[in-house]
Amino acid sequence: MIAQDHLYIVVKSTKNELRLKDGNTWTGKRAGAREVVLFFEDRVWSPEDLPTGFDLNKSVVISFEGDIIRFFRFDKMSGGYYMRIPAE
């Protein structure tokens, strides 16, 4: 599922997971655990570790909320959500 041209939200996984266009994967907590991350400058950041020069207008916020994964793109002022698909 796509949140941005170079960011894919994995909805069928045993972990909170994102895939980047360059083939790298970010893996977070177990699926179903609540977690918020920000995608900025082609990297995934936790809210506690944002870099100097962080600009929310150039970011995507991804919120893993149990069975729902929400995202918001500040550059487009739009967002949405995906339902998680249980991994087998």
Secondary structure, 3 states (H helix, E strand, C coil): CEEECCEEEECCCCEEEEEECCCCEEEEEECCCCEEEEEECCEEECHHHCCCCCCHHHEEEEEEECCEEEEEECCCCEEEEEECCCCC
